[in-house]
Amino acid sequence: MATVAEIFERAHQAQAEYEKNASQEQVDAAVKAIGKVVYDRAEELGKRAVEESGMGVVEDKIAKCKGKSKCIWNSLKGKKSYGIIEENKETGIIKVAKPKGVVGAVTPVTNPVVTPMCNAMFALKGKNAIVIAPHPRTSDLNKYVVDLFRAELKKLGLPEDLIQTIEHPSLDMTQEVMKTADVVVATGGAGMVKSAYSSGKPALGVGPGNVQVIIDRGVDYDEAASMIIAGRKFDNGIICSGEQCVMIPNDEYDAVIKAFEKNGAYYIDDADAVEKFAKAIFPDGVINKDVVGQSVQKIASLAGVSVPEGTKVVLLKARGRGKADLLCKEKMCPFMIAIPYDTFDDAMSAAYENLCYEGKGHTCSIHSNDMEHVRMVGEYMPVSRIVVNQPSSTTAGGALTNGFSPTTTLGCGSWGNNSISENLNYTHLINVSQIGLYNKDKKIPTDEEIWA
């Protein structure tokens, strides 16, 4: 078995050759091939992802493989990513893109196919190499996926060692990857992300999600409920941008709950049942690993509560806001909570309180026909993205129907102890040199004009 040092030595050699010899057309061909192989083998890879991780839904894993691969490639094709990428004649600035080197990428158990694909596409787009450190539970699948990528590179006459993985990962090896890489991309739990930022290398990480959803007065409640449920149930709720808490107008509460029930949610306001679920999901105040990415029925069985067959998601009535209720935290399963509100300011206040408990910096969602309210959320909420009138789970990470950059790594800014507050893309994996030309004809303002 190769050591981490040996893997990185091969990566640096491959990267140097790639940087020197590959044209932009060859770069784009490699990036496209990585995405296309996942798209073409989505059924196989989606099934294996569920089998090996023990989480999620096969159909949703397949949809994720197809959707992310095509969205990411669509966002990358045609963009110049090395050499001179911009010339501004007005300022005299010429921008030159250069690779960062070898990317170390930490992959979560929840997304063992699409996260390596995404990071590899971004790395190669910037003329980098990449070394992937997978979660041990899905290391076999990760090796299989990386071998598929390497085979595509070989077909294109490019160095296979541009993409490598740790075949038998351990915590020590993952930490060595982070300390040896030129730049680290960490997608996973808070502990791993913190390690990445402590590695001594530039790091790009994520924070926990806890998406607060505001349903504004006057929207089509049936349509809003349908989208929120579609987002929450996707892949059994393991997506970090999945809906967590729904703010419902007090005077429309019953009508909104009926819309949720009509669309497949099971609403529970019985205090004893809610408490049973709280204890099952958060024993000792920490999320139970046995509920992550599991079905409604499995979690209901753990809680000892009967839930109708065919239930898509469970909607629990919250017992408070923020720290007053454990259920206000991120629940990585198909469960949500409902909080009634009076004024729109009250809805934002409740969402803010929950985010301060967990998930600050990540994402908020709003279903509204009032652009003034949408802007208020954008100005008030300590989050990096606000998803409007869409299922947050499947669109906050970029979609063909919005302008968010397609990715699997959603930065949370300083709120979430992250270095970026936008969706990660290839531009975060390149260095940019600026050439500043002297403008002899530039009119220089006087001191009086500057300070006027």
Steps between C-alpha positions, in 0.01 A plus 500: 500500500638840397574752772344845495841645415533268198149583381575872515832456322315336210233770514756780473669332206168453321392855575825649367462306174131599472572866567778509243344303216118502515309746284173659617320258269669202668421643843133533411493154345630355827248694710214394274609134507497494883145630510377288211618170644298568816200606293520188283541262796260677736282193562793280599672766708181614672416147605851435633499829691194393700627144549841604632404809699178351640338840445269671258270394217619325183275701267621827653866397482447425131331839450788669681760327281319609185399846618828615654720364222309682226454822701866524595622429148250750358641765734863425412501448125632782287673680788870572466670381818874547451728754340360845425134491600417872504632827357355830617617780272342767721692402815802351327465179698570165335403190701695176463363174647741242639437171683534464875667158465366191671159518663430286806128424513319345796182313402200435730325166535175669401616580145764247391460541122395854416734685739816332356364566149435866574838559665683316223323707233589826677859391563565394141330811362768704678784271377546347845536141612284361782541246780173383655471389861170307523298393800609145597147361467483587129867459408432203267250700298732800502782286357264373230393853406859629493601209279222602259639854496855377444387283209343808337825694541694214343268501197579870455875446525522691829686390814284263705661618822321831467230325704595270787337378818597359837393139455497402868430827680550576866473817703880532509529460121223753439677751722826432314321567170383835632845595625671395175261654246544846351137577572231306687131457419318354800141384464379312805444526873600795716801314647648423160443854374668639812798268437523634146518857624762394754714320241724798431388502135241719327164330560152525356241342729132492579285550807191316624170571331172578673282652231223720635201531268262795513160452338371851433134592505330496162700226329349184359534284813448177309780584258732614780433186707565279198842661436600498867409132538685413178810669640474349849441142391775500234756230578335445840595848615882479502553806279648791698279746312183306583204673661494468882248737655191657345373839620123512447271805537284466812176596327563249218651222711224243453478561125877460460506181707220359283708581191793307650279203585350503150852474356615207713612644834385352831442777753546431870416746777456246780758597765586142599560390139709810426713429807553139391630617164722762664660230716539262206659761273706681765588263784714691750454811286708369209364368172464122499719351224238226459242748365724676245369438149244246622134460406201641683390150602839400640519814714139461612584146610800627698276757668219253567244714316262374234513691170278420197658307215579721204589801715758709313611719792399553861415855607523553876358802682794679664501547876698820489756696306877466491649340809153450649452193277762245389295446186600849383840351408593336167324166456668292227189292436153557348366691802413870532350725763231769470502835681203741480576872463307827530671771294763449230756649738400231749563231236848637433570523873408134550717394206789711633473345846508148355802583284686635801437161663640316195558565132603865496651593165346227287159551337150638545197438282194712439179441309361844424348723233627811678844612380523745789479206741755306296740793522436534875604137549810560288598802709417355843594133497858391586516253210692472174206420275125559497302258284176650365196295393700181438577176686809609695649152529546452128563859384715683760801313360424635154237406243420564136215722624702739720830686506669322791827343393451120471705325768499252787685734738294789634708757687354657815721804540639620831160419658581131450878537554560462125732689268237543227134603509404375155479170318842349431608487137819473295585868552579417863762251379705736285744777580463820301797723419422860407706698252466874561582720201605862540249747355697810404185673378308452825371828641617516862254679732632771727500454878216750518295296252568174688393641836213713373 
